[in-house]
Amino acid sequence: MRVSRRAVLGVPAVALTEGTVRAEEVTPAVVVSTWDFGAAANAAAVAVRLRGGSGVDMVEAGARVPEADPTNHSVGLGGYPDRDGHVTLDAVIMDHAGNLGAVAGLEDIVHAVSVARAVMEKTPHTMLVGIGARRFAIDQGFEIANLLTPVAEAAWREWLKTANYAPRINSENADWRSTPGSAGNHDTIGILGVGPDGHMAGACTTSGLAFKMRGRVGDSPITGAGLFVDDAVGAATATGVGEDVVRVCGSHSVVEAMRGGMSPSEACRHVIERLARLRGTAVADHQVALLALARDGRVGAWALQPGFTYAMTDAGGNTRIEHAGSFFEAK
């Protein structure tokens, strides 16, 4: 895996990527997240950690950053709508003890990850969807907001001229880094963390595939697909075309591979290769990426296509953006 030389957030770069430096030089990560915009999420998570917050507190705080950013068109406020013009959010949060909460098809509430946490802590259920999720959020005091920003609405109306649906690889980074407001395609920030007590947690939140069918739900809020946490082993999260992640129970499969002795990088590559064998040419133009954090702070990732990046941060707040290896690049 190639090591990036670019530090972010104005702090020194540190070598965190598994297998790229001598063991004595490796600084364990305490939080990792998908895509370049994960750097800001990691900063919020580490700030909470330094104040004594738990792993759950960390990942919730981190996920809330892109949810509230109207310039991020794949998560939360400003996310691209479905083909009927509705912005619907999916999210999940999971702690070290198997407690979890999720929402799917949530409308009019910015912080889906916090609603998911409320589901975890205040209901006997693990997931609420649609109207029921919205009603629960309002009952819990979450404010109603219009999630469809003028920029996202304009992109949707432009799309309606052709109504041509074609997911575009790595749109998270393309939109974030070079062409804000361009037509995005898919989803997700996944964030994994280790609290000051040593316990792990994870969260995943998204506005889903741009211009998806009304009612579509991808992998992000599904435990074992978009996110899985096992305090004894590690945690994993996924991004990309959710339908493909679900087919191989992506995040759970990564954690189980780690349980069997694989490193985080090996585990992610193992599952990506399984997906590629299973689907063949059906995923030739799709992106799926997996990111894993081991119990001891080692990090690994792998993707179908080149271009997947992730942010990793140590306990001192030092953050790097790294580039994952990929199946098609390796071929």
C-alpha positions in Angstrom: 0.0 0.0 0.0 1.4 3.4 -1.0 2.1 5.9 1.8 0.9 9.4 1.2 3.4 12.2 2.1 0.7 14.8 2.5 -0.2 15.7 6.1 -3.6 17.3 6.7 -5.1 19.6 9.3 -1.8 21.4 9.6 -0.2 18.8 11.8 2.9 16.6 11.2 2.3 13.4 9.2 2.9 10.2 11.1 3.4 6.7 9.6 0.4 4.7 10.5 -0.2 2.4 7.5 0.2 -1.3 8.2 3.2 -2.9 6.7 4.8 0.3 5.3 7.3 1.1 8.1 9.3 -0.7 10.7 7.2 -1.9 13.6 8.9 0.4 16.1 7.9 3.4 14.0 4.2 2.6 13.8 1.9 4.8 15.8 -1.5 3.1 16.5 -4.5 4.8 15.2 -7.4 5.7 17.5 -9.8 6.8 14.8 -10.1 6.1 11.0 -12.7 7.2 8.5 -13.5 6.9 4.8 -12.5 9.5 2.2 -10.6 12.7 2.4 -13.4 14.5 4.2 -12.9 12.0 7.0 -10.0 14.2 8.2 -12.4 16.8 9.7 -14.5 14.0 11.2 -11.4 12.5 12.8 -10.5 15.8 14.3 -13.9 16.1 16.0 -13.6 12.5 17.2 -10.2 13.0 18.8 -11.3 16.2 20.4 -14.0 14.3 22.1 -11.6 11.6 23.1 -9.2 14.1 24.7 -12.1 15.3 26.8 -12.7 11.8 28.1 -15.5 10.8 25.7 -16.2 7.2 24.9 -15.7 5.5 21.6 -19.4 6.0 20.9 -19.1 9.7 21.7 -16.1 9.9 19.3 -17.7 8.3 16.3 -21.0 10.2 16.7 -19.2 13.5 16.9 -17.1 12.6 13.9 -20.0 11.5 11.8 -21.9 14.7 12.6 -19.3 16.8 10.9 -20.1 15.8 7.3 -23.8 15.4 8.1 -23.9 19.2 8.8 -21.8 20.3 5.8 -24.0 21.4 2.9 -21.1 21.2 0.5 -20.8 17.5 1.0 -23.3 15.9 -1.4 -23.1 12.3 -0.2 -23.9 12.7 3.5 -26.6 14.6 5.5 -27.6 18.2 4.8 -26.9 18.9 1.1 -27.0 15.3 0.1 -28.4 14.6 -3.4 -32.0 13.5 -3.3 -33.7 10.4 -4.7 -35.3 10.6 -8.2 -38.5 12.1 -6.7 -36.6 14.9 -5.0 -36.5 13.7 -1.4 -33.3 13.6 0.6 -33.4 10.5 2.7 -30.7 9.5 5.2 -29.4 6.2 6.5 -27.1 5.7 9.5 -26.0 3.2 12.1 -23.9 3.3 15.3 -22.5 0.3 17.2 -20.5 0.0 20.4 -18.1 -2.6 21.8 -20.8 -4.7 23.5 -23.0 -5.3 20.5 -25.4 -2.5 21.3 -26.5 -0.8 18.1 -29.1 1.5 16.5 -29.9 2.4 13.0 -32.3 4.5 10.9 -33.1 4.2 7.2 -35.1 6.5 4.9 -35.0 9.3 7.5 -36.2 12.6 6.2 -36.0 16.2 7.5 -33.5 15.5 10.3 -29.8 16.5 9.8 -28.1 14.3 12.2 -29.2 10.8 11.3 -26.3 9.3 13.3 -27.6 10.9 16.5 -31.1 9.5 15.8 -29.5 6.1 15.4 -27.8 6.5 18.7 -31.1 7.4 20.3 -32.6 4.2 18.8 -29.8 2.3 20.4 -30.1 3.8 23.8 -33.8 4.6 24.1 -35.7 1.8 22.3 -35.8 -2.0 22.5 -35.2 -2.0 18.7 -32.1 -1.9 16.5 -33.6 0.0 13.5 -36.4 2.4 12.6 -37.3 3.4 9.1 -39.1 6.1 7.2 -42.1 7.8 8.8 -41.5 5.9 12.1 -37.9 7.0 12.3 -38.9 10.6 11.6 -41.6 10.6 14.2 -39.3 9.1 16.8 -36.6 11.7 16.1 -39.2 14.5 16.5 -40.4 12.9 19.8 -36.8 12.9 21.0 -36.5 16.6 20.3 -34.5 16.6 17.0 -35.2 19.7 15.0 -36.9 19.5 11.6 -34.8 20.9 8.7 -35.0 21.1 4.9 -32.2 18.9 3.7 -32.6 19.8 0.1 -30.2 22.7 -0.5 -30.4 24.9 -3.6 -27.3 23.3 -5.1 -28.5 19.8 -4.6 -32.0 20.7 -6.0 -30.3 22.2 -9.0 -28.3 19.1 -9.6 -31.5 17.0 -9.3 -33.4 19.1 -11.8 -30.5 18.9 -14.2 -30.5 15.1 -13.8 -34.2 15.0 -14.5 -33.5 16.3 -18.1 -32.2 12.8 -19.0 -33.0 10.7 -15.9 -29.9 8.7 -16.7 -28.8 6.7 -13.7 -25.2 5.7 -13.7 -23.1 5.5 -10.4 -19.8 7.2 -10.8 -16.7 5.8 -9.2 -15.1 7.8 -6.2 -17.6 10.7 -6.5 -17.0 11.4 -2.8 -13.5 12.6 -3.5 -14.3 14.1 -6.9 -17.0 16.3 -5.5 -15.1 17.1 -2.3 -11.8 18.0 -3.9 -12.4 19.4 -7.3 -15.9 19.9 -8.5 -18.4 20.8 -5.7 -21.9 20.6 -7.0 -21.2 18.1 -9.7 -23.5 15.1 -10.1 -22.4 12.7 -7.4 -23.4 9.0 -7.2 -22.8 7.4 -3.9 -22.4 7.6 -0.3 -21.0 7.4 3.0 -18.7 8.3 5.8 -17.8 5.3 7.9 -15.8 6.0 11.0 -14.2 3.6 13.5 -12.7 4.6 16.9 -11.1 3.5 20.1 -12.1 5.3 23.2 -9.7 6.2 26.1 -11.0 3.2 28.0 -9.8 0.9 25.1 -13.3 0.0 23.9 -14.1 0.3 20.2 -17.1 1.8 18.4 -18.2 2.7 14.9 -20.7 4.7 12.9 -21.7 5.0 9.3 -24.0 7.7 7.8 -25.1 8.6 4.3 -27.6 10.2 2.0 -27.2 7.2 -0.3 -27.0 6.9 -4.0 -27.8 10.1 -5.8 -31.1 9.9 -7.6 -31.9 6.5 -6.3 -35.3 4.9 -6.4 -37.7 6.2 -3.7 -37.3 3.8 -0.8 -33.9 2.5 -1.7 -31.7 1.5 1.2 -28.1 0.5 0.7 -25.5 -1.1 3.0 -24.8 1.8 5.3 -27.4 1.3 8.0 -27.2 -2.5 7.9 -25.1 -4.0 10.6 -22.6 -6.4 9.2 -22.7 -4.8 5.8 -21.9 -1.1 6.2 -20.5 -1.4 9.7 -19.4 -4.1 12.2 -17.6 -3.8 15.6 -16.2 -6.6 17.7 -14.2 -5.4 20.7 -12.2 -8.6 20.8 -11.0 -8.3 17.2 -11.6 -4.9 15.6 -14.0 -3.0 13.4 -14.7 -2.5 9.8 -16.8 -0.2 7.6 -17.6 0.0 3.9 -18.3 2.6 1.2 -19.2 2.5 -2.5 -22.1 0.8 -4.1 -24.1 -0.6 -1.2 -25.9 -3.3 -3.1 -22.5 -4.9 -3.7 -21.4 -4.6 -0.1 -24.6 -6.3 1.1 -23.9 -9.3 -1.2 -20.8 -10.3 0.8 -21.8 -8.9 4.2 -18.7 -6.7 3.7 -17.8 -5.4 7.2 -18.7 -8.5 9.1 -16.7 -10.6 6.7 -13.7 -8.4 7.2 -13.9 -8.7 11.0 -14.3 -12.5 10.8 -11.2 -12.7 8.5 -9.3 -10.7 11.1 -10.5 -13.0 13.8 -9.1 -15.9 11.7 -5.6 -14.3 11.8 -5.5 -11.9 8.8 -4.2 -8.4 9.2 -6.6 -5.5 8.5 -5.2 -5.1 5.0 -5.3 -8.8 4.2 -8.9 -9.1 5.5 -10.2 -6.2 3.4 -8.4 -7.5 0.3 -9.8 -11.0 0.9 -13.4 -9.7 1.0 -12.9 -7.5 -2.1 -11.5 -10.3 -4.0 -14.4 -12.5 -3.0 -16.8 -9.9 -4.3 -14.9 -9.6 -7.6 -15.0 -13.4 -8.1 -18.7 -13.5 -7.2 -19.8 -10.7 -9.5 -17.3 -10.6 -12.2 -18.1 -8.1 -14.9 -21.1 -6.8 -13.0 -18.7 -4.8 -10.8 -16.3 -3.8 -13.5 -17.5 -0.2 -13.2 -18.4 -0.1 -9.5 -16.5 1.0 -6.6 -16.6 -0.8 -3.3 -14.0 -0.1 -0.5 -13.5 -1.6 2.9 -11.7 0.0 5.8 -10.6 -1.9 9.0 -9.2 -0.9 12.4 -7.7 -3.7 14.5 -8.0 -3.8 18.3 -4.3 -2.8 18.6 -4.6 0.2 16.3 -3.4 -1.3 13.0 -5.3 0.0 10.0 -5.9 -1.6 6.6 -8.1 -1.0 3.5 -8.7 -2.3 0.0 -11.0 -1.4 -2.8 -12.3 -2.7 -6.1 -11.1 0.4 -8.1 -8.2 2.8 -7.6 -8.9 6.1 -5.9 -10.2 5.1 -2.5 -8.7 7.3 0.3 -9.1 7.2 4.0 -8.1 9.4 7.0 -6.3 7.9 10.0 -5.5 9.7 13.2 -3.4 8.8 16.3 -4.0 9.7 19.9 -2.1 12.9 19.5 -4.3 14.2 16.8 -1.9 13.6 14.0 -3.8 12.8 10.8 -2.9 11.4 7.4 -4.8 10.7 4.2 -3.9 7.3 2.8 -4.6 5.6 -0.5 -5.9 2.0 -0.5 -4.7 -0.7 -2.9 -7.3 -2.0 -5.3 -8.3 -5.2 -7.1 -8.3 -3.8 -10.6 -5.1 -1.8 -10.1 -3.4 -5.0 -8.8 -4.4 -6.9 -11.8 
